[in-house]
Amino acid sequence: MKEEKRRFSVIGGLLPVLVAYLLYRYGDMYGYEIKKRIEERYPKKLPQGMIYVVLKRLTNSGIILSYEKDGKKYYKLTENGKEFLVYHLIVLSNAKSIIEEILNYFSEEGSKSHNS
């Protein structure tokens, strides 16, 4: 697997939840604004067009809706989107403990090498 693909597989899986969260927290935004907010939180630039693929999927799923304003396409979280976000908060909470375990293990290992 290419390193670039590996790097984005984790963040790519979180993008729908992150988009829903950003719209919930900051209100309606247009695509480029959402992309910039994500890049403020994640040090790597998203692949060209990736955010728009996610926005289209979320729109088709009824999680967000879009509307035109001042010549820009804005996105808004729906009631279904709020339910989606609440559900994923539980999933993220469960995943957090697994991630912490992995990070703590390797942090404690320090410079020791792991023999298989």
TORRO-251297 format. One record per atom (N, C-alpha, C): residue number from 1; residue in one letter; chain; atom name; x, y, z. Coordinates in steps of 0.02 Angstrom, whole numbers. Layout:
% residues N
{site NUM, 'a', 'A', 'CA', {X, Y, Z}},
...
This chain:
% residues 116
{site 1, 'm', 'A', 'N', {43, -59, 0}},
{site 1, 'm', 'A', 'CA', {0, 0, 0}},
{site 1, 'm', 'A', 'C', {45, 62, 0}},
{site 2, 'k', 'A', 'N', {29, 110, -41}},
{site 2, 'k', 'A', 'CA', {68, 171, -44}},
{site 2, 'k', 'A', 'C', {62, 208, 23}},
{site 3, 'e', 'A', 'N', {117, 242, 42}},
{site 3, 'e', 'A', 'CA', {116, 279, 106}},
{site 3, 'e', 'A', 'C', {62, 332, 107}},
{site 4, 'e', 'A', 'N', {52, 367, 51}},
{site 4, 'e', 'A', 'CA', {1, 419, 48}},
{site 4, 'e', 'A', 'C', {-68, 390, 62}},
{site 5, 'k', 'A', 'N', {-83, 332, 33}},
{site 5, 'k', 'A', 'CA', {-148, 300, 44}},
{site 5, 'k', 'A', 'C', {-156, 279, 117}},
{site 6, 'r', 'A', 'N', {-103, 250, 146}},
{site 6, 'r', 'A', 'CA', {-106, 229, 216}},
{site 6, 'r', 'A', 'C', {-119, 288, 261}},
{site 7, 'r', 'A', 'N', {-86, 343, 247}},
{site 7, 'r', 'A', 'CA', {-91, 402, 289}},
{site 7, 'r', 'A', 'C', {-163, 428, 291}},
{site 8, 'f', 'A', 'N', {-198, 424, 235}},
{site 8, 'f', 'A', 'CA', {-265, 452, 231}},
{site 8, 'f', 'A', 'C', {-320, 402, 247}},
{site 9, 's', 'A', 'N', {-302, 338, 253}},
{site 9, 's', 'A', 'CA', {-355, 289, 267}},
{site 9, 's', 'A', 'C', {-387, 301, 334}},
{site 10, 'v', 'A', 'N', {-349, 319, 385}},
{site 10, 'v', 'A', 'CA', {-378, 332, 451}},
{site 10, 'v', 'A', 'C', {-417, 398, 450}},
{site 11, 'i', 'A', 'N', {-386, 451, 427}},
{site 11, 'i', 'A', 'CA', {-421, 515, 426}},
{site 11, 'i', 'A', 'C', {-480, 512, 378}},
{site 12, 'g', 'A', 'N', {-473, 474, 323}},
{site 12, 'g', 'A', 'CA', {-528, 467, 276}},
{site 12, 'g', 'A', 'C', {-590, 436, 308}},
{site 13, 'g', 'A', 'N', {-578, 387, 351}},
{site 13, 'g', 'A', 'CA', {-634, 355, 386}},
{site 13, 'g', 'A', 'C', {-668, 401, 436}},
{site 14, 'l', 'A', 'N', {-631, 449, 461}},
{site 14, 'l', 'A', 'CA', {-658, 497, 510}},
{site 14, 'l', 'A', 'C', {-689, 559, 478}},
{site 15, 'l', 'A', 'N', {-676, 569, 414}},
{site 15, 'l', 'A', 'CA', {-700, 630, 382}},
{site 15, 'l', 'A', 'C', {-775, 642, 387}},
{site 16, 'p', 'A', 'N', {-818, 593, 376}},
{site 16, 'p', 'A', 'CA', {-889, 606, 382}},
{site 16, 'p', 'A', 'C', {-909, 631, 452}},
{site 17, 'v', 'A', 'N', {-879, 600, 503}},
{site 17, 'v', 'A', 'CA', {-894, 621, 572}},
{site 17, 'v', 'A', 'C', {-865, 690, 585}},
{site 18, 'l', 'A', 'N', {-806, 703, 560}},
{site 18, 'l', 'A', 'CA', {-774, 768, 570}},
{site 18, 'l', 'A', 'C', {-814, 823, 535}},
{site 19, 'v', 'A', 'N', {-838, 810, 476}},
{site 19, 'v', 'A', 'CA', {-879, 860, 440}},
{site 19, 'v', 'A', 'C', {-944, 874, 479}},
{site 20, 'a', 'A', 'N', {-976, 821, 503}},
{site 20, 'a', 'A', 'CA', {-1038, 830, 542}},
{site 20, 'a', 'A', 'C', {-1024, 870, 605}},
{site 21, 'y', 'A', 'N', {-969, 854, 638}},
{site 21, 'y', 'A', 'CA', {-949, 891, 699}},
{site 21, 'y', 'A', 'C', {-938, 965, 684}},
{site 22, 'l', 'A', 'N', {-900, 979, 631}},
{site 22, 'l', 'A', 'CA', {-885, 1049, 614}},
{site 22, 'l', 'A', 'C', {-949, 1088, 598}},
{site 23, 'l', 'A', 'N', {-995, 1057, 562}},
{site 23, 'l', 'A', 'CA', {-1058, 1091, 547}},
{site 23, 'l', 'A', 'C', {-1100, 1101, 609}},
{site 24, 'y', 'A', 'N', {-1098, 1053, 654}},
{site 24, 'y', 'A', 'CA', {-1134, 1059, 718}},
{site 24, 'y', 'A', 'C', {-1104, 1115, 760}},
{site 25, 'r', 'A', 'N', {-1038, 1116, 765}},
{site 25, 'r', 'A', 'CA', {-1004, 1165, 808}},
{site 25, 'r', 'A', 'C', {-1004, 1236, 780}},
{site 26, 'y', 'A', 'N', {-991, 1243, 715}},
{site 26, 'y', 'A', 'CA', {-981, 1309, 686}},
{site 26, 'y', 'A', 'C', {-1039, 1333, 642}},
{site 27, 'g', 'A', 'N', {-1087, 1290, 628}},
{site 27, 'g', 'A', 'CA', {-1143, 1309, 586}},
{site 27, 'g', 'A', 'C', {-1128, 1298, 513}},
{site 28, 'd', 'A', 'N', {-1172, 1323, 471}},
{site 28, 'd', 'A', 'CA', {-1168, 1312, 398}},
{site 28, 'd', 'A', 'C', {-1102, 1338, 371}},
{site 29, 'm', 'A', 'N', {-1073, 1300, 325}},
{site 29, 'm', 'A', 'CA', {-1010, 1319, 293}},
{site 29, 'm', 'A', 'C', {-1010, 1295, 221}},
{site 30, 'y', 'A', 'N', {-968, 1326, 180}},
{site 30, 'y', 'A', 'CA', {-959, 1302, 112}},
{site 30, 'y', 'A', 'C', {-899, 1254, 110}},
{site 31, 'g', 'A', 'N', {-893, 1216, 56}},
{site 31, 'g', 'A', 'CA', {-844, 1162, 52}},
{site 31, 'g', 'A', 'C', {-772, 1182, 68}},
{site 32, 'y', 'A', 'N', {-748, 1236, 38}},
{site 32, 'y', 'A', 'CA', {-679, 1257, 49}},
{site 32, 'y', 'A', 'C', {-667, 1275, 122}},
{site 33, 'e', 'A', 'N', {-717, 1305, 153}},
{site 33, 'e', 'A', 'CA', {-712, 1324, 223}},
{site 33, 'e', 'A', 'C', {-707, 1261, 268}},
{site 34, 'i', 'A', 'N', {-746, 1211, 252}},
{site 34, 'i', 'A', 'CA', {-743, 1147, 288}},
{site 34, 'i', 'A', 'C', {-674, 1116, 280}},
{site 35, 'k', 'A', 'N', {-649, 1116, 219}},
{site 35, 'k', 'A', 'CA', {-582, 1088, 204}},
{site 35, 'k', 'A', 'C', {-529, 1123, 245}},
{site 36, 'k', 'A', 'N', {-532, 1189, 249}},
{site 36, 'k', 'A', 'CA', {-482, 1228, 287}},
{site 36, 'k', 'A', 'C', {-487, 1212, 362}},
{site 37, 'r', 'A', 'N', {-547, 1205, 388}},
{site 37, 'r', 'A', 'CA', {-556, 1188, 459}},
{site 37, 'r', 'A', 'C', {-525, 1119, 474}},
{site 38, 'i', 'A', 'N', {-534, 1073, 427}},
{site 38, 'i', 'A', 'CA', {-505, 1006, 436}},
{site 38, 'i', 'A', 'C', {-429, 1010, 435}},
{site 39, 'e', 'A', 'N', {-402, 1048, 389}},
{site 39, 'e', 'A', 'CA', {-329, 1054, 382}},
{site 39, 'e', 'A', 'C', {-298, 1091, 441}},
{site 40, 'e', 'A', 'N', {-337, 1131, 477}},
{site 40, 'e', 'A', 'CA', {-313, 1163, 539}},
{site 40, 'e', 'A', 'C', {-301, 1110, 592}},
{site 41, 'r', 'A', 'N', {-339, 1056, 590}},
{site 41, 'r', 'A', 'CA', {-336, 1003, 640}},
{site 41, 'r', 'A', 'C', {-290, 946, 620}},
{site 42, 'y', 'A', 'N', {-278, 939, 556}},
{site 42, 'y', 'A', 'CA', {-239, 884, 529}},
{site 42, 'y', 'A', 'C', {-183, 913, 488}},
{site 43, 'p', 'A', 'N', {-120, 896, 504}},
{site 43, 'p', 'A', 'CA', {-64, 931, 473}},
{site 43, 'p', 'A', 'C', {-53, 919, 398}},
{site 44, 'k', 'A', 'N', {-83, 868, 370}},
{site 44, 'k', 'A', 'CA', {-74, 855, 298}},
{site 44, 'k', 'A', 'C', {-132, 882, 258}},
{site 45, 'k', 'A', 'N', {-117, 905, 198}},
{site 45, 'k', 'A', 'CA', {-171, 928, 154}},
{site 45, 'k', 'A', 'C', {-211, 868, 130}},
{site 46, 'l', 'A', 'N', {-277, 878, 126}},
{site 46, 'l', 'A', 'CA', {-320, 825, 100}},
{site 46, 'l', 'A', 'C', {-309, 819, 25}},
{site 47, 'p', 'A', 'N', {-315, 758, -1}},
{site 47, 'p', 'A', 'CA', {-310, 750, -74}},
{site 47, 'p', 'A', 'C', {-362, 792, -110}},
{site 48, 'q', 'A', 'N', {-344, 817, -168}},
{site 48, 'q', 'A', 'CA', {-389, 859, -207}},
{site 48, 'q', 'A', 'C', {-456, 826, -217}},
{site 49, 'g', 'A', 'N', {-509, 860, -200}},
{site 49, 'g', 'A', 'CA', {-577, 835, -212}},
{site 49, 'g', 'A', 'C', {-605, 788, -159}},
{site 50, 'm', 'A', 'N', {-563, 765, -113}},
{site 50, 'm', 'A', 'CA', {-586, 716, -63}},
{site 50, 'm', 'A', 'C', {-644, 743, -22}},
{site 51, 'i', 'A', 'N', {-640, 805, 0}},
{site 51, 'i', 'A', 'CA', {-693, 834, 42}},
{site 51, 'i', 'A', 'C', {-759, 836, 4}},
{site 52, 'y', 'A', 'N', {-756, 849, -61}},
{site 52, 'y', 'A', 'CA', {-818, 854, -100}},
{site 52, 'y', 'A', 'C', {-851, 786, -110}},
{site 53, 'v', 'A', 'N', {-810, 733, -113}},
{site 53, 'v', 'A', 'CA', {-838, 665, -117}},
{site 53, 'v', 'A', 'C', {-875, 650, -52}},
{site 54, 'v', 'A', 'N', {-844, 668, 5}},
{site 54, 'v', 'A', 'CA', {-876, 657, 70}},
{site 54, 'v', 'A', 'C', {-939, 698, 76}},
{site 55, 'l', 'A', 'N', {-937, 761, 56}},
{site 55, 'l', 'A', 'CA', {-996, 804, 59}},
{site 55, 'l', 'A', 'C', {-1054, 776, 17}},
{site 56, 'k', 'A', 'N', {-1037, 750, -42}},
{site 56, 'k', 'A', 'CA', {-1089, 720, -85}},
{site 56, 'k', 'A', 'C', {-1120, 659, -51}},
{site 57, 'r', 'A', 'N', {-1078, 616, -22}},
{site 57, 'r', 'A', 'CA', {-1104, 556, 12}},
{site 57, 'r', 'A', 'C', {-1148, 575, 71}},
{site 58, 'l', 'A', 'N', {-1127, 624, 110}},
{site 58, 'l', 'A', 'CA', {-1166, 646, 167}},
{site 58, 'l', 'A', 'C', {-1232, 677, 145}},
{site 59, 't', 'A', 'N', {-1231, 713, 90}},
{site 59, 't', 'A', 'CA', {-1292, 743, 63}},
{site 59, 't', 'A', 'C', {-1340, 687, 39}},
{site 60, 'n', 'A', 'N', {-1313, 640, 1}},
{site 60, 'n', 'A', 'CA', {-1354, 584, -24}},
{site 60, 'n', 'A', 'C', {-1383, 542, 33}},
{site 61, 's', 'A', 'N', {-1348, 540, 89}},
{site 61, 's', 'A', 'CA', {-1372, 501, 147}},
{site 61, 's', 'A', 'C', {-1419, 540, 192}},
{site 62, 'g', 'A', 'N', {-1430, 604, 177}},
{site 62, 'g', 'A', 'CA', {-1475, 645, 217}},
{site 62, 'g', 'A', 'C', {-1445, 670, 282}},
{site 63, 'i', 'A', 'N', {-1379, 664, 288}},
{site 63, 'i', 'A', 'CA', {-1345, 687, 349}},
{site 63, 'i', 'A', 'C', {-1334, 762, 347}},
{site 64, 'i', 'A', 'N', {-1322, 788, 287}},
{site 64, 'i', 'A', 'CA', {-1317, 860, 276}},
{site 64, 'i', 'A', 'C', {-1360, 878, 217}},
{site 65, 'l', 'A', 'N', {-1374, 942, 210}},
{site 65, 'l', 'A', 'CA', {-1407, 967, 150}},
{site 65, 'l', 'A', 'C', {-1369, 1027, 125}},
{site 66, 's', 'A', 'N', {-1377, 1042, 61}},
{site 66, 's', 'A', 'CA', {-1341, 1098, 32}},
{site 66, 's', 'A', 'C', {-1391, 1149, 6}},
{site 67, 'y', 'A', 'N', {-1367, 1211, 3}},
{site 67, 'y', 'A', 'CA', {-1406, 1266, -25}},
{site 67, 'y', 'A', 'C', {-1358, 1319, -52}},
{site 68, 'e', 'A', 'N', {-1384, 1359, -98}},
{site 68, 'e', 'A', 'CA', {-1344, 1412, -128}},
{site 68, 'e', 'A', 'C', {-1353, 1477, -91}},
{site 69, 'k', 'A', 'N', {-1297, 1512, -80}},
{site 69, 'k', 'A', 'CA', {-1299, 1578, -49}},
{site 69, 'k', 'A', 'C', {-1238, 1617, -73}},
{site 70, 'd', 'A', 'N', {-1249, 1677, -98}},
{site 70, 'd', 'A', 'CA', {-1195, 1720, -122}},
{site 70, 'd', 'A', 'C', {-1149, 1684, -172}},
{site 71, 'g', 'A', 'N', {-1179, 1644, -214}},
{site 71, 'g', 'A', 'CA', {-1141, 1609, -266}},
{site 71, 'g', 'A', 'C', {-1100, 1550, -241}},
{site 72, 'k', 'A', 'N', {-1110, 1530, -178}},
{site 72, 'k', 'A', 'CA', {-1073, 1474, -150}},
{site 72, 'k', 'A', 'C', {-1122, 1420, -127}},
{site 73, 'k', 'A', 'N', {-1099, 1359, -128}},
{site 73, 'k', 'A', 'CA', {-1139, 1303, -104}},
{site 73, 'k', 'A', 'C', {-1123, 1291, -30}},
{site 74, 'y', 'A', 'N', {-1172, 1303, 12}},
{site 74, 'y', 'A', 'CA', {-1164, 1294, 84}},
{site 74, 'y', 'A', 'C', {-1192, 1227, 105}},
{site 75, 'y', 'A', 'N', {-1167, 1202, 161}},
{site 75, 'y', 'A', 'CA', {-1190, 1138, 189}},
{site 75, 'y', 'A', 'C', {-1214, 1149, 260}},
{site 76, 'k', 'A', 'N', {-1267, 1112, 276}},
{site 76, 'k', 'A', 'CA', {-1300, 1119, 341}},
{site 76, 'k', 'A', 'C', {-1314, 1049, 369}},
{site 77, 'l', 'A', 'N', {-1303, 1040, 434}},
{site 77, 'l', 'A', 'CA', {-1317, 977, 467}},
{site 77, 'l', 'A', 'C', {-1392, 969, 476}},
{site 78, 't', 'A', 'N', {-1419, 911, 459}},
{site 78, 't', 'A', 'CA', {-1490, 897, 467}},
{site 78, 't', 'A', 'C', {-1502, 864, 535}},
{site 79, 'e', 'A', 'N', {-1565, 852, 551}},
{site 79, 'e', 'A', 'CA', {-1581, 815, 613}},
{site 79, 'e', 'A', 'C', {-1552, 744, 609}},
{site 80, 'n', 'A', 'N', {-1556, 713, 550}},
{site 80, 'n', 'A', 'CA', {-1524, 647, 541}},
{site 80, 'n', 'A', 'C', {-1449, 652, 553}},
{site 81, 'g', 'A', 'N', {-1420, 708, 532}},
{site 81, 'g', 'A', 'CA', {-1349, 719, 542}},
{site 81, 'g', 'A', 'C', {-1331, 724, 616}},
{site 82, 'k', 'A', 'N', {-1375, 755, 655}},
{site 82, 'k', 'A', 'CA', {-1363, 759, 727}},
{site 82, 'k', 'A', 'C', {-1365, 690, 759}},
{site 83, 'e', 'A', 'N', {-1412, 649, 737}},
{site 83, 'e', 'A', 'CA', {-1417, 580, 761}},
{site 83, 'e', 'A', 'C', {-1355, 540, 741}},
{site 84, 'f', 'A', 'N', {-1332, 550, 679}},
{site 84, 'f', 'A', 'CA', {-1271, 519, 654}},
{site 84, 'f', 'A', 'C', {-1212, 537, 699}},
{site 85, 'l', 'A', 'N', {-1207, 600, 716}},
{site 85, 'l', 'A', 'CA', {-1153, 625, 758}},
{site 85, 'l', 'A', 'C', {-1155, 594, 828}},
{site 86, 'v', 'A', 'N', {-1214, 593, 858}},
{site 86, 'v', 'A', 'CA', {-1222, 564, 925}},
{site 86, 'v', 'A', 'C', {-1202, 490, 925}},
{site 87, 'y', 'A', 'N', {-1225, 453, 875}},
{site 87, 'y', 'A', 'CA', {-1207, 382, 869}},
{site 87, 'y', 'A', 'C', {-1131, 374, 864}},
{site 88, 'h', 'A', 'N', {-1100, 415, 824}},
{site 88, 'h', 'A', 'CA', {-1028, 408, 814}},
{site 88, 'h', 'A', 'C', {-987, 432, 874}},
{site 89, 'l', 'A', 'N', {-1016, 473, 916}},
{site 89, 'l', 'A', 'CA', {-982, 492, 978}},
{site 89, 'l', 'A', 'C', {-971, 430, 1021}},
{site 90, 'i', 'A', 'N', {-1020, 386, 1022}},
{site 90, 'i', 'A', 'CA', {-1014, 323, 1059}},
{site 90, 'i', 'A', 'C', {-960, 279, 1028}},
{site 91, 'v', 'A', 'N', {-961, 274, 962}},
{site 91, 'v', 'A', 'CA', {-911, 234, 926}},
{site 91, 'v', 'A', 'C', {-841, 263, 938}},
{site 92, 'l', 'A', 'N', {-834, 329, 934}},
{site 92, 'l', 'A', 'CA', {-769, 361, 945}},
{site 92, 'l', 'A', 'C', {-745, 351, 1017}},
{site 93, 's', 'A', 'N', {-790, 353, 1063}},
{site 93, 's', 'A', 'CA', {-772, 343, 1133}},
{site 93, 's', 'A', 'C', {-744, 273, 1143}},
{site 94, 'n', 'A', 'N', {-775, 223, 1113}},
{site 94, 'n', 'A', 'CA', {-749, 155, 1116}},
{site 94, 'n', 'A', 'C', {-682, 148, 1081}},
{site 95, 'a', 'A', 'N', {-675, 180, 1024}},
{site 95, 'a', 'A', 'CA', {-612, 177, 986}},
{site 95, 'a', 'A', 'C', {-556, 213, 1024}},
{site 96, 'k', 'A', 'N', {-573, 265, 1061}},
{site 96, 'k', 'A', 'CA', {-524, 304, 1098}},
{site 96, 'k', 'A', 'C', {-485, 260, 1146}},
{site 97, 's', 'A', 'N', {-520, 215, 1181}},
{site 97, 's', 'A', 'CA', {-485, 172, 1230}},
{site 97, 's', 'A', 'C', {-436, 125, 1195}},
{site 98, 'i', 'A', 'N', {-455, 101, 1136}},
{site 98, 'i', 'A', 'CA', {-411, 57, 1098}},
{site 98, 'i', 'A', 'C', {-350, 96, 1074}},
{site 99, 'i', 'A', 'N', {-361, 156, 1048}},
{site 99, 'i', 'A', 'CA', {-306, 198, 1024}},
{site 99, 'i', 'A', 'C', {-259, 215, 1082}},
{site 100, 'e', 'A', 'N', {-287, 233, 1140}},
{site 100, 'e', 'A', 'CA', {-245, 249, 1198}},
{site 100, 'e', 'A', 'C', {-203, 189, 1219}},
{site 101, 'e', 'A', 'N', {-232, 129, 1217}},
{site 101, 'e', 'A', 'CA', {-195, 69, 1235}},
{site 101, 'e', 'A', 'C', {-135, 60, 1188}},
{site 102, 'i', 'A', 'N', {-147, 67, 1123}},
{site 102, 'i', 'A', 'CA', {-93, 59, 1074}},
{site 102, 'i', 'A', 'C', {-39, 111, 1084}},
{site 103, 'l', 'A', 'N', {-60, 174, 1091}},
{site 103, 'l', 'A', 'CA', {-11, 228, 1100}},
{site 103, 'l', 'A', 'C', {28, 220, 1164}},
{site 104, 'n', 'A', 'N', {-6, 202, 1218}},
{site 104, 'n', 'A', 'CA', {28, 192, 1282}},
{site 104, 'n', 'A', 'C', {78, 134, 1278}},
{site 105, 'y', 'A', 'N', {60, 81, 1245}},
{site 105, 'y', 'A', 'CA', {105, 24, 1238}},
{site 105, 'y', 'A', 'C', {169, 45, 1204}},
{site 106, 'f', 'A', 'N', {163, 79, 1148}},
{site 106, 'f', 'A', 'CA', {223, 99, 1111}},
{site 106, 'f', 'A', 'C', {261, 155, 1146}},
{site 107, 's', 'A', 'N', {226, 196, 1183}},
{site 107, 's', 'A', 'CA', {259, 248, 1222}},
{site 107, 's', 'A', 'C', {301, 216, 1277}},
{site 108, 'e', 'A', 'N', {274, 165, 1310}},
{site 108, 'e', 'A', 'CA', {310, 131, 1363}},
{site 108, 'e', 'A', 'C', {368, 90, 1336}},
{site 109, 'e', 'A', 'N', {361, 65, 1276}},
{site 109, 'e', 'A', 'CA', {414, 27, 1244}},
{site 109, 'e', 'A', 'C', {475, 71, 1231}},
{site 110, 'g', 'A', 'N', {461, 135, 1217}},
{site 110, 'g', 'A', 'CA', {515, 182, 1204}},
{site 110, 'g', 'A', 'C', {559, 158, 1148}},
{site 111, 's', 'A', 'N', {623, 154, 1163}},
{site 111, 's', 'A', 'CA', {671, 134, 1111}},
{site 111, 's', 'A', 'C', {683, 59, 1110}},
{site 112, 'k', 'A', 'N', {647, 21, 1153}},
{site 112, 'k', 'A', 'CA', {654, -52, 1152}},
{site 112, 'k', 'A', 'C', {629, -78, 1085}},
{site 113, 's', 'A', 'N', {660, -129, 1061}},
{site 113, 's', 'A', 'CA', {633, -160, 1000}},
{site 113, 's', 'A', 'C', {590, -219, 1020}},
{site 114, 'h', 'A', 'N', {539, -230, 981}},
{site 114, 'h', 'A', 'CA', {490, -284, 995}},
{site 114, 'h', 'A', 'C', {509, -344, 953}},
{site 115, 'n', 'A', 'N', {521, -399, 986}},
{site 115, 'n', 'A', 'CA', {538, -462, 951}},
{site 115, 'n', 'A', 'C', {475, -502, 940}},
{site 116, 's', 'A', 'N', {466, -525, 880}},
{site 116, 's', 'A', 'CA', {407, -567, 864}},
{site 116, 's', 'A', 'C', {424, -639, 872}},
